[in-house]
């Protein structure tokens, strides 16, 4: 989760409107399950890249969250596909950030 610095030197795990991206081959990592619960409590959306059957993590996801599951038992294959998915997500972010800004004449 993105961290936001504060004047106290502590960091926050995120805030409403942020996004948590999880990558897991099994979906059964206690740390990731905890991160998803925390993110949901803070109003974050979750994208989970999983493998195999999705594990516990898949069962934690809510409507509006997104799971991209690689239905394979091969850890190497799951990680290869996750790499491709990450490249695709980065490309989509680039396209979104590079699109022309529409100006609202009423605000000028």
Secondary structure as UniProt FT lines:
FT   STRAND          4..5
FT   TURN            7..8
FT   STRAND          11..12
FT   TURN            16..17
FT   STRAND          19..23
FT   HELIX           30..41
FT   TURN            42..43
FT   STRAND          45..51
FT   TURN            52..53
FT   HELIX           55..60
FT   TURN            63..64
FT   STRAND          66..70
FT   HELIX           75..98
FT   HELIX           105..107
//
